Amino acid sequence: MKILVVDDETVVLESCKKILSSEGYDAAFLSSVDDALAALDKELFNLLLIDIKMPKRDGLCLMDILRKREEKIPIVVMSGYSTDETINEAKQMGANTFIPKPFTPDELLNAVRENIGKEAGK
């Protein structure tokens, strides 16, 4: 089980690292869409945890690129902008689950567990 976490906030990456590693998950932590795309070109991931609002290219852009590539990786979106519009847009772009920031360790782990083995858009 390999997880890719993409968020421009160091505190969120560190928090996810602490939570996921404590449960034995193998994860990579990156701070930009460009870094994520490079990582996705090099290795296979079973799950993506991505932020929506990031500088330059955002999580919606990443989801759009993955959808055009016909990638079937389950996606959990994390965002401090948990409006109905943002949630709906993320779901339309292929997000399986949306968790608002700040989230608890249990909320993150529940989202990961419920998406392990899923195909995107299911």
Biopython code that builds the backbone (N, CA, C, O; Angstrom):
import numpy as np
from Bio.PDB.StructureBuilder import StructureBuilder

atoms = [
    (1, "MET", "N", (0.850, -1.180, 0.000)),
    (1, "MET", "CA", (0.000, 0.000, 0.000)),
    (1, "MET", "C", (0.888, 1.234, 0.000)),
    (1, "MET", "O", (1.582, 1.510, 0.979)),
    (2, "LYS", "N", (0.864, 1.967, -1.090)),
    (2, "LYS", "CA", (1.676, 3.185, -1.221)),
    (2, "LYS", "C", (0.740, 4.374, -1.378)),
    (2, "LYS", "O", (-0.125, 4.378, -2.254)),
    (3, "ILE", "N", (0.911, 5.379, -0.532)),
    (3, "ILE", "CA", (0.060, 6.568, -0.524)),
    (3, "ILE", "C", (0.895, 7.780, -0.920)),
    (3, "ILE", "O", (2.034, 7.934, -0.479)),
    (4, "LEU", "N", (0.319, 8.633, -1.751)),
    (4, "LEU", "CA", (0.945, 9.904, -2.108)),
    (4, "LEU", "C", (0.133, 11.032, -1.490)),
    (4, "LEU", "O", (-1.064, 11.160, -1.746)),
    (5, "VAL", "N", (0.790, 11.842, -0.680)),
    (5, "VAL", "CA", (0.154, 12.994, -0.033)),
    (5, "VAL", "C", (0.718, 14.256, -0.676)),
    (5, "VAL", "O", (1.932, 14.450, -0.737)),
    (6, "VAL", "N", (-0.193, 15.120, -1.160)),
    (6, "VAL", "CA", (0.225, 16.352, -1.831)),
    (6, "VAL", "C", (-0.459, 17.539, -1.161)),
    (6, "VAL", "O", (-1.682, 17.668, -1.205)),
    (7, "ASP", "N", (0.337, 18.398, -0.543)),
    (7, "ASP", "CA", (-0.192, 19.582, 0.142)),
    (7, "ASP", "C", (0.928, 20.608, 0.240)),
    (7, "ASP", "O", (2.077, 20.248, 0.494)),
    (8, "ASP", "N", (0.606, 21.874, 0.042)),
    (8, "ASP", "CA", (1.633, 22.914, 0.093)),
    (8, "ASP", "C", (1.955, 23.372, 1.518)),
    (8, "ASP", "O", (2.886, 24.152, 1.718)),
    (9, "GLU", "N", (1.199, 22.896, 2.506)),
    (9, "GLU", "CA", (1.430, 23.296, 3.895)),
    (9, "GLU", "C", (2.277, 22.240, 4.610)),
    (9, "GLU", "O", (1.877, 21.082, 4.729)),
    (10, "THR", "N", (3.446, 22.659, 5.080)),
    (10, "THR", "CA", (4.355, 21.757, 5.774)),
    (10, "THR", "C", (3.694, 21.119, 6.985)),
    (10, "THR", "O", (3.896, 19.933, 7.247)),
    (11, "VAL", "N", (2.911, 21.888, 7.724)),
    (11, "VAL", "CA", (2.270, 21.358, 8.927)),
    (11, "VAL", "C", (1.303, 20.221, 8.589)),
    (11, "VAL", "O", (1.184, 19.267, 9.357)),
    (12, "VAL", "N", (0.618, 20.310, 7.461)),
    (12, "VAL", "CA", (-0.300, 19.250, 7.044)),
    (12, "VAL", "C", (0.491, 18.015, 6.624)),
    (12, "VAL", "O", (0.133, 16.893, 6.985)),
    (13, "LEU", "N", (1.564, 18.217, 5.863)),
    (13, "LEU", "CA", (2.405, 17.084, 5.452)),
    (13, "LEU", "C", (2.987, 16.365, 6.668)),
    (13, "LEU", "O", (2.983, 15.136, 6.737)),
    (14, "GLU", "N", (3.486, 17.145, 7.622)),
    (14, "GLU", "CA", (4.063, 16.550, 8.830)),
    (14, "GLU", "C", (3.007, 15.805, 9.641)),
    (14, "GLU", "O", (3.275, 14.734, 10.185)),
    (15, "SER", "N", (1.823, 16.369, 9.718)),
    (15, "SER", "CA", (0.721, 15.744, 10.444)),
    (15, "SER", "C", (0.327, 14.421, 9.786)),
    (15, "SER", "O", (0.165, 13.406, 10.464)),
    (16, "CYS", "N", (0.177, 14.441, 8.467)),
    (16, "CYS", "CA", (-0.163, 13.223, 7.724)),
    (16, "CYS", "C", (0.938, 12.176, 7.884)),
    (16, "CYS", "O", (0.655, 10.988, 8.033)),
    (17, "LYS", "N", (2.185, 12.621, 7.851)),
    (17, "LYS", "CA", (3.312, 11.699, 7.993)),
    (17, "LYS", "C", (3.259, 10.988, 9.341)),
    (17, "LYS", "O", (3.441, 9.774, 9.426)),
    (18, "LYS", "N", (3.009, 11.757, 10.381)),
    (18, "LYS", "CA", (2.938, 11.199, 11.732)),
    (18, "LYS", "C", (1.790, 10.193, 11.846)),
    (18, "LYS", "O", (1.969, 9.097, 12.378)),
    (19, "ILE", "N", (0.627, 10.565, 11.351)),
    (19, "ILE", "CA", (-0.566, 9.719, 11.443)),
    (19, "ILE", "C", (-0.397, 8.447, 10.617)),
    (19, "ILE", "O", (-0.636, 7.347, 11.116)),
    (20, "LEU", "N", (0.012, 8.589, 9.361)),
    (20, "LEU", "CA", (0.108, 7.436, 8.466)),
    (20, "LEU", "C", (1.240, 6.485, 8.867)),
    (20, "LEU", "O", (1.076, 5.266, 8.816)),
    (21, "SER", "N", (2.380, 7.039, 9.263)),
    (21, "SER", "CA", (3.497, 6.171, 9.654)),
    (21, "SER", "C", (3.189, 5.416, 10.941)),
    (21, "SER", "O", (3.649, 4.289, 11.120)),
    (22, "SER", "N", (2.415, 6.025, 11.841)),
    (22, "SER", "CA", (2.059, 5.344, 13.090)),
    (22, "SER", "C", (1.190, 4.107, 12.823)),
    (22, "SER", "O", (1.121, 3.197, 13.649)),
    (23, "GLU", "N", (0.532, 4.089, 11.661)),
    (23, "GLU", "CA", (-0.310, 2.951, 11.281)),
    (23, "GLU", "C", (0.385, 2.013, 10.291)),
    (23, "GLU", "O", (-0.210, 1.046, 9.816)),
    (24, "GLY", "N", (1.656, 2.313, 9.986)),
    (24, "GLY", "CA", (2.440, 1.435, 9.134)),
    (24, "GLY", "C", (2.266, 1.651, 7.637)),
    (24, "GLY", "O", (2.697, 0.814, 6.844)),
    (25, "TYR", "N", (1.644, 2.757, 7.235)),
    (25, "TYR", "CA", (1.463, 3.026, 5.810)),
    (25, "TYR", "C", (2.754, 3.543, 5.198)),
    (25, "TYR", "O", (3.487, 4.307, 5.825)),
    (26, "ASP", "N", (3.026, 3.122, 3.969)),
    (26, "ASP", "CA", (4.161, 3.599, 3.188)),
    (26, "ASP", "C", (3.656, 4.808, 2.400)),
    (26, "ASP", "O", (2.762, 4.671, 1.565)),
    (27, "ALA", "N", (4.216, 5.977, 2.654)),
    (27, "ALA", "CA", (3.704, 7.185, 2.003)),
    (27, "ALA", "C", (4.833, 8.105, 1.566)),
    (27, "ALA", "O", (5.915, 8.127, 2.152)),
    (28, "ALA", "N", (4.539, 8.867, 0.510)),
    (28, "ALA", "CA", (5.431, 9.921, 0.019)),
    (28, "ALA", "C", (4.709, 11.239, 0.249)),
    (28, "ALA", "O", (3.485, 11.311, 0.131)),
    (29, "PHE", "N", (5.464, 12.279, 0.576)),
    (29, "PHE", "CA", (4.889, 13.569, 0.933)),
    (29, "PHE", "C", (5.501, 14.656, 0.068)),
    (29, "PHE", "O", (6.698, 14.930, 0.145)),
    (30, "LEU", "N", (4.652, 15.281, -0.767)),
    (30, "LEU", "CA", (5.127, 16.284, -1.715)),
    (30, "LEU", "C", (4.316, 17.564, -1.582)),
    (30, "LEU", "O", (3.178, 17.548, -1.112)),
    (31, "SER", "N", (4.921, 18.681, -2.005)),
    (31, "SER", "CA", (4.277, 19.972, -1.781)),
    (31, "SER", "C", (3.757, 20.660, -3.035)),
    (31, "SER", "O", (3.314, 21.807, -2.963)),
    (32, "SER", "N", (3.799, 19.980, -4.196)),
    (32, "SER", "CA", (3.286, 20.634, -5.399)),
    (32, "SER", "C", (2.726, 19.608, -6.386)),
    (32, "SER", "O", (3.063, 18.425, -6.344)),
    (33, "VAL", "N", (1.872, 20.095, -7.263)),
    (33, "VAL", "CA", (1.296, 19.253, -8.311)),
    (33, "VAL", "C", (2.396, 18.748, -9.244)),
    (33, "VAL", "O", (2.384, 17.584, -9.643)),
    (34, "ASP", "N", (3.345, 19.617, -9.591)),
    (34, "ASP", "CA", (4.430, 19.206, -10.486)),
    (34, "ASP", "C", (5.250, 18.069, -9.884)),
    (34, "ASP", "O", (5.593, 17.116, -10.584)),
    (35, "ASP", "N", (5.569, 18.163, -8.583)),
    (35, "ASP", "CA", (6.307, 17.091, -7.919)),
    (35, "ASP", "C", (5.476, 15.808, -7.891)),
    (35, "ASP", "O", (6.008, 14.712, -8.068)),
    (36, "ALA", "N", (4.174, 15.952, -7.668)),
    (36, "ALA", "CA", (3.282, 14.785, -7.636)),
    (36, "ALA", "C", (3.243, 14.089, -8.990)),
    (36, "ALA", "O", (3.310, 12.862, -9.061)),
    (37, "LEU", "N", (3.135, 14.868, -10.064)),
    (37, "LEU", "CA", (3.102, 14.279, -11.408)),
    (37, "LEU", "C", (4.404, 13.539, -11.716)),
    (37, "LEU", "O", (4.388, 12.469, -12.324)),
    (38, "ALA", "N", (5.521, 14.113, -11.294)),
    (38, "ALA", "CA", (6.813, 13.454, -11.502)),
    (38, "ALA", "C", (6.865, 12.136, -10.726)),
    (38, "ALA", "O", (7.348, 11.129, -11.244)),
    (39, "ALA", "N", (6.374, 12.142, -9.502)),
    (39, "ALA", "CA", (6.361, 10.924, -8.689)),
    (39, "ALA", "C", (5.434, 9.871, -9.294)),
    (39, "ALA", "O", (5.764, 8.685, -9.309)),
    (40, "LEU", "N", (4.281, 10.303, -9.789)),
    (40, "LEU", "CA", (3.323, 9.374, -10.394)),
    (40, "LEU", "C", (3.863, 8.753, -11.683)),
    (40, "LEU", "O", (3.470, 7.648, -12.055)),
    (41, "ASP", "N", (4.760, 9.466, -12.359)),
    (41, "ASP", "CA", (5.391, 8.925, -13.564)),
    (41, "ASP", "C", (6.424, 7.846, -13.222)),
    (41, "ASP", "O", (6.726, 6.983, -14.047)),
    (42, "LYS", "N", (6.965, 7.904, -11.993)),
    (42, "LYS", "CA", (8.043, 6.997, -11.601)),
    (42, "LYS", "C", (7.572, 5.759, -10.845)),
    (42, "LYS", "O", (8.179, 4.694, -10.954)),
    (43, "GLU", "N", (6.492, 5.896, -10.081)),
    (43, "GLU", "CA", (6.055, 4.751, -9.290)),
    (43, "GLU", "C", (4.548, 4.683, -9.164)),
    (43, "GLU", "O", (3.835, 5.653, -9.423)),
    (44, "LEU", "N", (4.082, 3.511, -8.759)),
    (44, "LEU", "CA", (2.648, 3.286, -8.607)),
    (44, "LEU", "C", (2.204, 3.617, -7.190)),
    (44, "LEU", "O", (2.863, 3.259, -6.215)),
    (45, "PHE", "N", (1.089, 4.299, -7.099)),
    (45, "PHE", "CA", (0.487, 4.615, -5.805)),
    (45, "PHE", "C", (-0.906, 4.007, -5.757)),
    (45, "PHE", "O", (-1.598, 3.924, -6.772)),
    (46, "ASN", "N", (-1.303, 3.588, -4.573)),
    (46, "ASN", "CA", (-2.612, 2.974, -4.371)),
    (46, "ASN", "C", (-3.665, 3.971, -3.940)),
    (46, "ASN", "O", (-4.861, 3.691, -4.025)),
    (47, "LEU", "N", (-3.227, 5.146, -3.471)),
    (47, "LEU", "CA", (-4.152, 6.157, -2.959)),
    (47, "LEU", "C", (-3.487, 7.524, -2.995)),
    (47, "LEU", "O", (-2.297, 7.656, -2.710)),
    (48, "LEU", "N", (-4.269, 8.544, -3.351)),
    (48, "LEU", "CA", (-3.788, 9.927, -3.303)),
    (48, "LEU", "C", (-4.563, 10.686, -2.243)),
    (48, "LEU", "O", (-5.785, 10.573, -2.150)),
    (49, "LEU", "N", (-3.839, 11.464, -1.444)),
    (49, "LEU", "CA", (-4.434, 12.419, -0.508)),
    (49, "LEU", "C", (-3.970, 13.777, -0.989)),
    (49, "LEU", "O", (-2.779, 14.081, -0.927)),
    (50, "ILE", "N", (-4.896, 14.605, -1.470)),
    (50, "ILE", "CA", (-4.454, 15.873, -2.053)),
    (50, "ILE", "C", (-5.258, 17.054, -1.541)),
    (50, "ILE", "O", (-6.453, 16.959, -1.261)),
    (51, "ASP", "N", (-4.553, 18.169, -1.431)),
    (51, "ASP", "CA", (-5.155, 19.446, -1.076)),
    (51, "ASP", "C", (-5.735, 20.063, -2.344)),
    (51, "ASP", "O", (-5.232, 19.828, -3.443)),
    (52, "ILE", "N", (-6.786, 20.845, -2.188)),
    (52, "ILE", "CA", (-7.351, 21.516, -3.375)),
    (52, "ILE", "C", (-6.621, 22.823, -3.660)),
    (52, "ILE", "O", (-6.164, 23.044, -4.781)),
    (53, "LYS", "N", (-6.510, 23.680, -2.666)),
    (53, "LYS", "CA", (-5.940, 25.014, -2.870)),
    (53, "LYS", "C", (-4.430, 24.992, -2.654)),
    (53, "LYS", "O", (-3.944, 24.857, -1.531)),
    (54, "MET", "N", (-3.695, 25.133, -3.779)),
    (54, "MET", "CA", (-2.237, 25.212, -3.730)),
    (54, "MET", "C", (-1.783, 26.249, -4.750)),
    (54, "MET", "O", (-2.495, 26.523, -5.717)),
    (55, "PRO", "N", (-0.597, 26.831, -4.541)),
    (55, "PRO", "CA", (-0.098, 27.805, -5.516)),
    (55, "PRO", "C", (0.200, 27.152, -6.869)),
    (55, "PRO", "O", (0.368, 25.936, -6.961)),
    (56, "LYS", "N", (0.261, 27.957, -7.883)),
    (56, "LYS", "CA", (0.515, 27.537, -9.269)),
    (56, "LYS", "C", (-0.604, 26.629, -9.752)),
    (56, "LYS", "O", (-1.624, 27.117, -10.238)),
    (57, "ARG", "N", (-0.432, 25.307, -9.628)),
    (57, "ARG", "CA", (-1.484, 24.370, -10.039)),
    (57, "ARG", "C", (-2.065, 23.736, -8.782)),
    (57, "ARG", "O", (-1.334, 23.361, -7.865)),
    (58, "ASP", "N", (-3.398, 23.620, -8.752)),
    (58, "ASP", "CA", (-4.048, 23.126, -7.540)),
    (58, "ASP", "C", (-4.476, 21.665, -7.679)),
    (58, "ASP", "O", (-4.237, 21.025, -8.703)),
    (59, "GLY", "N", (-5.112, 21.158, -6.627)),
    (59, "GLY", "CA", (-5.546, 19.771, -6.603)),
    (59, "GLY", "C", (-6.555, 19.435, -7.679)),
    (59, "GLY", "O", (-6.567, 18.314, -8.188)),
    (60, "LEU", "N", (-7.400, 20.387, -8.035)),
    (60, "LEU", "CA", (-8.367, 20.151, -9.109)),
    (60, "LEU", "C", (-7.644, 19.950, -10.440)),
    (60, "LEU", "O", (-8.047, 19.121, -11.256)),
    (61, "CYS", "N", (-6.592, 20.703, -10.646)),
    (61, "CYS", "CA", (-5.770, 20.552, -11.852)),
    (61, "CYS", "C", (-5.138, 19.162, -11.879)),
    (61, "CYS", "O", (-5.121, 18.503, -12.919)),
    (62, "LEU", "N", (-4.623, 18.719, -10.737)),
    (62, "LEU", "CA", (-4.026, 17.391, -10.655)),
    (62, "LEU", "C", (-5.065, 16.312, -10.971)),
    (62, "LEU", "O", (-4.781, 15.371, -11.712)),
    (63, "MET", "N", (-6.258, 16.451, -10.411)),
    (63, "MET", "CA", (-7.316, 15.472, -10.680)),
    (63, "MET", "C", (-7.706, 15.473, -12.151)),
    (63, "MET", "O", (-7.980, 14.416, -12.719)),
    (64, "ASP", "N", (-7.735, 16.645, -12.771)),
    (64, "ASP", "CA", (-8.065, 16.746, -14.190)),
    (64, "ASP", "C", (-7.018, 16.025, -15.045)),
    (64, "ASP", "O", (-7.361, 15.294, -15.974)),
    (65, "ILE", "N", (-5.759, 16.236, -14.725)),
    (65, "ILE", "CA", (-4.674, 15.575, -15.460)),
    (65, "ILE", "C", (-4.784, 14.060, -15.305)),
    (65, "ILE", "O", (-4.642, 13.321, -16.279)),
    (66, "LEU", "N", (-5.036, 13.603, -14.087)),
    (66, "LEU", "CA", (-5.145, 12.162, -13.843)),
    (66, "LEU", "C", (-6.347, 11.564, -14.569)),
    (66, "LEU", "O", (-6.280, 10.447, -15.081)),
    (67, "ARG", "N", (-7.441, 12.314, -14.609)),
    (67, "ARG", "CA", (-8.627, 11.832, -15.306)),
    (67, "ARG", "C", (-8.348, 11.714, -16.808)),
    (67, "ARG", "O", (-8.776, 10.750, -17.445)),
    (68, "LYS", "N", (-7.640, 12.681, -17.368)),
    (68, "LYS", "CA", (-7.300, 12.633, -18.795)),
    (68, "LYS", "C", (-6.345, 11.484, -19.100)),
    (68, "LYS", "O", (-6.365, 10.934, -20.201)),
    (69, "ARG", "N", (-5.514, 11.125, -18.136)),
    (69, "ARG", "CA", (-4.607, 9.986, -18.292)),
    (69, "ARG", "C", (-5.341, 8.664, -18.047)),
    (69, "ARG", "O", (-4.783, 7.583, -18.238)),
    (70, "GLU", "N", (-6.584, 8.773, -17.628)),
    (70, "GLU", "CA", (-7.408, 7.606, -17.282)),
    (70, "GLU", "C", (-6.809, 6.805, -16.132)),
    (70, "GLU", "O", (-6.909, 5.579, -16.093)),
    (71, "GLU", "N", (-6.187, 7.519, -15.197)),
    (71, "GLU", "CA", (-5.667, 6.897, -13.978)),
    (71, "GLU", "C", (-6.848, 6.472, -13.111)),
    (71, "GLU", "O", (-7.856, 7.176, -13.049)),
    (72, "LYS", "N", (-6.733, 5.347, -12.455)),
    (72, "LYS", "CA", (-7.811, 4.815, -11.624)),
    (72, "LYS", "C", (-7.423, 4.781, -10.147)),
    (72, "LYS", "O", (-7.791, 3.853, -9.426)),
    (73, "ILE", "N", (-6.692, 5.777, -9.708)),
    (73, "ILE", "CA", (-6.241, 5.834, -8.330)),
    (73, "ILE", "C", (-7.316, 6.504, -7.470)),
    (73, "ILE", "O", (-7.784, 7.587, -7.821)),
    (74, "PRO", "N", (-7.716, 5.892, -6.357)),
    (74, "PRO", "CA", (-8.666, 6.556, -5.469)),
    (74, "PRO", "C", (-8.061, 7.847, -4.908)),
    (74, "PRO", "O", (-6.868, 7.920, -4.612)),
    (75, "ILE", "N", (-8.913, 8.850, -4.773)),
    (75, "ILE", "CA", (-8.453, 10.171, -4.331)),
    (75, "ILE", "C", (-9.254, 10.629, -3.122)),
    (75, "ILE", "O", (-10.485, 10.617, -3.129)),
    (76, "VAL", "N", (-8.526, 11.035, -2.080)),
    (76, "VAL", "CA", (-9.117, 11.684, -0.917)),
    (76, "VAL", "C", (-8.677, 13.137, -0.982)),
    (76, "VAL", "O", (-7.482, 13.433, -1.017)),
    (77, "VAL", "N", (-9.647, 14.041, -0.998)),
    (77, "VAL", "CA", (-9.351, 15.474, -1.037)),
    (77, "VAL", "C", (-9.423, 16.033, 0.377)),
    (77, "VAL", "O", (-10.356, 15.755, 1.132)),
    (78, "MET", "N", (-8.410, 16.830, 0.714)),
    (78, "MET", "CA", (-8.373, 17.530, 2.002)),
    (78, "MET", "C", (-8.430, 19.019, 1.688)),
    (78, "MET", "O", (-7.703, 19.501, 0.819)),
    (79, "SER", "N", (-9.284, 19.743, 2.386)),
    (79, "SER", "CA", (-9.329, 21.174, 2.111)),
    (79, "SER", "C", (-9.895, 21.967, 3.287)),
    (79, "SER", "O", (-10.782, 21.513, 4.009)),
    (80, "GLY", "N", (-9.351, 23.157, 3.447)),
    (80, "GLY", "CA", (-9.893, 24.103, 4.416)),
    (80, "GLY", "C", (-11.066, 24.866, 3.833)),
    (80, "GLY", "O", (-11.716, 25.636, 4.539)),
    (81, "TYR", "N", (-11.343, 24.663, 2.558)),
    (81, "TYR", "CA", (-12.441, 25.323, 1.858)),
    (81, "TYR", "C", (-13.552, 24.312, 1.622)),
    (81, "TYR", "O", (-13.767, 23.862, 0.497)),
    (82, "SER", "N", (-14.253, 23.961, 2.688)),
    (82, "SER", "CA", (-15.244, 22.890, 2.577)),
    (82, "SER", "C", (-16.650, 23.422, 2.305)),
    (82, "SER", "O", (-17.597, 23.122, 3.032)),
    (83, "THR", "N", (-16.762, 24.216, 1.245)),
    (83, "THR", "CA", (-18.078, 24.689, 0.821)),
    (83, "THR", "C", (-18.736, 23.616, -0.041)),
    (83, "THR", "O", (-18.056, 22.739, -0.573)),
    (84, "ASP", "N", (-20.047, 23.686, -0.179)),
    (84, "ASP", "CA", (-20.752, 22.726, -1.031)),
    (84, "ASP", "C", (-20.197, 22.759, -2.454)),
    (84, "ASP", "O", (-20.046, 21.721, -3.097)),
    (85, "GLU", "N", (-19.898, 23.958, -2.932)),
    (85, "GLU", "CA", (-19.371, 24.111, -4.292)),
    (85, "GLU", "C", (-18.024, 23.394, -4.452)),
    (85, "GLU", "O", (-17.804, 22.687, -5.435)),
    (86, "THR", "N", (-17.129, 23.582, -3.478)),
    (86, "THR", "CA", (-15.816, 22.943, -3.531)),
    (86, "THR", "C", (-15.938, 21.428, -3.452)),
    (86, "THR", "O", (-15.284, 20.708, -4.207)),
    (87, "ILE", "N", (-16.773, 20.948, -2.543)),
    (87, "ILE", "CA", (-16.970, 19.502, -2.387)),
    (87, "ILE", "C", (-17.538, 18.902, -3.665)),
    (87, "ILE", "O", (-17.055, 17.869, -4.130)),
    (88, "ASN", "N", (-18.558, 19.537, -4.238)),
    (88, "ASN", "CA", (-19.165, 19.033, -5.475)),
    (88, "ASN", "C", (-18.182, 19.037, -6.634)),
    (88, "ASN", "O", (-18.135, 18.091, -7.421)),
    (89, "GLU", "N", (-17.396, 20.102, -6.738)),
    (89, "GLU", "CA", (-16.407, 20.189, -7.818)),
    (89, "GLU", "C", (-15.360, 19.080, -7.682)),
    (89, "GLU", "O", (-14.970, 18.460, -8.671)),
    (90, "ALA", "N", (-14.915, 18.840, -6.458)),
    (90, "ALA", "CA", (-13.929, 17.785, -6.229)),
    (90, "ALA", "C", (-14.509, 16.417, -6.584)),
    (90, "ALA", "O", (-13.832, 15.595, -7.202)),
    (91, "LYS", "N", (-15.741, 16.176, -6.202)),
    (91, "LYS", "CA", (-16.397, 14.891, -6.510)),
    (91, "LYS", "C", (-16.552, 14.723, -8.028)),
    (91, "LYS", "O", (-16.338, 13.633, -8.559)),
    (92, "GLN", "N", (-16.925, 15.809, -8.724)),
    (92, "GLN", "CA", (-17.088, 15.747, -10.179)),
    (92, "GLN", "C", (-15.749, 15.460, -10.872)),
    (92, "GLN", "O", (-15.716, 14.854, -11.943)),
    (93, "MET", "N", (-14.662, 15.896, -10.259)),
    (93, "MET", "CA", (-13.334, 15.685, -10.840)),
    (93, "MET", "C", (-12.773, 14.303, -10.512)),
    (93, "MET", "O", (-11.707, 13.931, -11.001)),
    (94, "GLY", "N", (-13.487, 13.551, -9.691)),
    (94, "GLY", "CA", (-13.052, 12.186, -9.421)),
    (94, "GLY", "C", (-12.672, 11.872, -7.992)),
    (94, "GLY", "O", (-12.223, 10.761, -7.708)),
    (95, "ALA", "N", (-12.840, 12.828, -7.073)),
    (95, "ALA", "CA", (-12.522, 12.543, -5.671)),
    (95, "ALA", "C", (-13.506, 11.521, -5.110)),
    (95, "ALA", "O", (-14.713, 11.622, -5.328)),
    (96, "ASN", "N", (-12.983, 10.551, -4.393)),
    (96, "ASN", "CA", (-13.823, 9.547, -3.750)),
    (96, "ASN", "C", (-14.354, 10.053, -2.409)),
    (96, "ASN", "O", (-15.494, 9.776, -2.035)),
    (97, "THR", "N", (-13.511, 10.798, -1.691)),
    (97, "THR", "CA", (-13.832, 11.252, -0.347)),
    (97, "THR", "C", (-13.308, 12.665, -0.153)),
    (97, "THR", "O", (-12.277, 13.038, -0.712)),
    (98, "PHE", "N", (-14.022, 13.442, 0.640)),
    (98, "PHE", "CA", (-13.614, 14.810, 0.978)),
    (98, "PHE", "C", (-13.530, 14.899, 2.493)),
    (98, "PHE", "O", (-14.486, 14.564, 3.192)),
    (99, "ILE", "N", (-12.379, 15.352, 3.005)),
    (99, "ILE", "CA", (-12.286, 15.610, 4.443)),
    (99, "ILE", "C", (-11.858, 17.058, 4.660)),
    (99, "ILE", "O", (-10.897, 17.532, 4.056)),
    (100, "PRO", "N", (-12.592, 17.757, 5.539)),
    (100, "PRO", "CA", (-12.264, 19.157, 5.802)),
    (100, "PRO", "C", (-11.045, 19.283, 6.713)),
    (100, "PRO", "O", (-10.816, 18.455, 7.596)),
    (101, "LYS", "N", (-10.275, 20.332, 6.476)),
    (101, "LYS", "CA", (-9.164, 20.687, 7.364)),
    (101, "LYS", "C", (-9.696, 21.682, 8.392)),
    (101, "LYS", "O", (-10.553, 22.500, 8.056)),
    (102, "PRO", "N", (-9.230, 21.636, 9.594)),
    (102, "PRO", "CA", (-8.332, 20.621, 10.134)),
    (102, "PRO", "C", (-9.097, 19.315, 10.377)),
    (102, "PRO", "O", (-10.285, 19.331, 10.698)),
    (103, "PHE", "N", (-8.404, 18.199, 10.220)),
    (103, "PHE", "CA", (-9.032, 16.898, 10.433)),
    (103, "PHE", "C", (-8.340, 16.206, 11.603)),
    (103, "PHE", "O", (-7.207, 16.529, 11.958)),
    (104, "THR", "N", (-9.039, 15.261, 12.183)),
    (104, "THR", "CA", (-8.470, 14.476, 13.283)),
    (104, "THR", "C", (-7.727, 13.278, 12.688)),
    (104, "THR", "O", (-7.949, 12.922, 11.530)),
    (105, "PRO", "N", (-6.855, 12.661, 13.468)),
    (105, "PRO", "CA", (-6.210, 11.444, 12.979)),
    (105, "PRO", "C", (-7.229, 10.381, 12.571)),
    (105, "PRO", "O", (-7.045, 9.705, 11.558)),
    (106, "ASP", "N", (-8.292, 10.228, 13.342)),
    (106, "ASP", "CA", (-9.320, 9.235, 13.007)),
    (106, "ASP", "C", (-10.012, 9.554, 11.693)),
    (106, "ASP", "O", (-10.298, 8.643, 10.916)),
    (107, "GLU", "N", (-10.291, 10.831, 11.423)),
    (107, "GLU", "CA", (-10.932, 11.208, 10.153)),
    (107, "GLU", "C", (-10.022, 10.861, 8.975)),
    (107, "GLU", "O", (-10.486, 10.345, 7.958)),
    (108, "LEU", "N", (-8.741, 11.143, 9.114)),
    (108, "LEU", "CA", (-7.793, 10.819, 8.037)),
    (108, "LEU", "C", (-7.701, 9.312, 7.833)),
    (108, "LEU", "O", (-7.787, 8.825, 6.706)),
    (109, "LEU", "N", (-7.527, 8.581, 8.918)),
    (109, "LEU", "CA", (-7.381, 7.126, 8.807)),
    (109, "LEU", "C", (-8.648, 6.466, 8.291)),
    (109, "LEU", "O", (-8.569, 5.513, 7.516)),
    (110, "ASN", "N", (-9.805, 6.945, 8.695)),
    (110, "ASN", "CA", (-11.062, 6.394, 8.179)),
    (110, "ASN", "C", (-11.174, 6.619, 6.673)),
    (110, "ASN", "O", (-11.603, 5.728, 5.939)),
    (111, "ALA", "N", (-10.785, 7.815, 6.212)),
    (111, "ALA", "CA", (-10.829, 8.107, 4.777)),
    (111, "ALA", "C", (-9.867, 7.203, 4.011)),
    (111, "ALA", "O", (-10.198, 6.717, 2.930)),
    (112, "VAL", "N", (-8.690, 6.979, 4.561)),
    (112, "VAL", "CA", (-7.710, 6.096, 3.915)),
    (112, "VAL", "C", (-8.259, 4.677, 3.858)),
    (112, "VAL", "O", (-8.249, 4.040, 2.805)),
    (113, "ARG", "N", (-8.735, 4.189, 4.993)),
    (113, "ARG", "CA", (-9.225, 2.800, 5.048)),
    (113, "ARG", "C", (-10.404, 2.564, 4.113)),
    (113, "ARG", "O", (-10.489, 1.516, 3.474)),
    (114, "GLU", "N", (-11.307, 3.527, 4.030)),
    (114, "GLU", "CA", (-12.486, 3.299, 3.180)),
    (114, "GLU", "C", (-12.162, 3.373, 1.694)),
    (114, "GLU", "O", (-12.971, 2.958, 0.865)),
    (115, "ASN", "N", (-10.998, 3.893, 1.349)),
    (115, "ASN", "CA", (-10.635, 4.024, -0.067)),
    (115, "ASN", "C", (-9.558, 3.058, -0.529)),
    (115, "ASN", "O", (-9.214, 3.039, -1.711)),
    (116, "ILE", "N", (-9.026, 2.266, 0.367)),
    (116, "ILE", "CA", (-8.003, 1.290, -0.026)),
    (116, "ILE", "C", (-8.659, 0.289, -0.977)),
    (116, "ILE", "O", (-9.676, -0.326, -0.658)),
    (117, "GLY", "N", (-8.052, 0.146, -2.147)),
    (117, "GLY", "CA", (-8.534, -0.831, -3.103)),
    (117, "GLY", "C", (-9.668, -0.364, -3.997)),
    (117, "GLY", "O", (-10.100, -1.110, -4.875)),
    (118, "LYS", "N", (-10.162, 0.855, -3.796)),
    (118, "LYS", "CA", (-11.225, 1.380, -4.648)),
    (118, "LYS", "C", (-10.654, 1.869, -5.959)),
    (118, "LYS", "O", (-9.475, 2.214, -6.045)),
    (119, "GLU", "N", (-11.498, 1.898, -6.989)),
    (119, "GLU", "CA", (-11.132, 2.581, -8.233)),
    (119, "GLU", "C", (-11.692, 3.991, -8.155)),
    (119, "GLU", "O", (-12.741, 4.210, -7.549)),
    (120, "ALA", "N", (-11.008, 4.941, -8.757)),
    (120, "ALA", "CA", (-11.460, 6.330, -8.757)),
    (120, "ALA", "C", (-12.865, 6.436, -9.339)),
    (120, "ALA", "O", (-13.215, 5.751, -10.300)),
    (121, "GLY", "N", (-13.651, 7.304, -8.738)),
    (121, "GLY", "CA", (-14.990, 7.582, -9.266)),
    (121, "GLY", "C", (-16.036, 6.582, -8.858)),
    (121, "GLY", "O", (-17.174, 6.676, -9.316)),
    (122, "LYS", "N", (-15.701, 5.626, -8.017)),
    (122, "LYS", "CA", (-16.668, 4.603, -7.593)),
    (122, "LYS", "C", (-17.359, 5.031, -6.322)),
    (122, "LYS", "O", (-18.209, 4.305, -5.807)),
]
sb = StructureBuilder()
sb.init_structure("model")
sb.init_model(0)
sb.init_chain("A")
sb.init_seg("    ")
for serial, (resi, resn, name, xyz) in enumerate(atoms, 1):
    if name == "N":
        sb.init_residue(resn, " ", resi, " ")
    sb.init_atom(name, np.array(xyz, "f"), 0.0, 1.0, " ", f" {name:<3s}", serial, name[0])
structure = sb.get_structure()
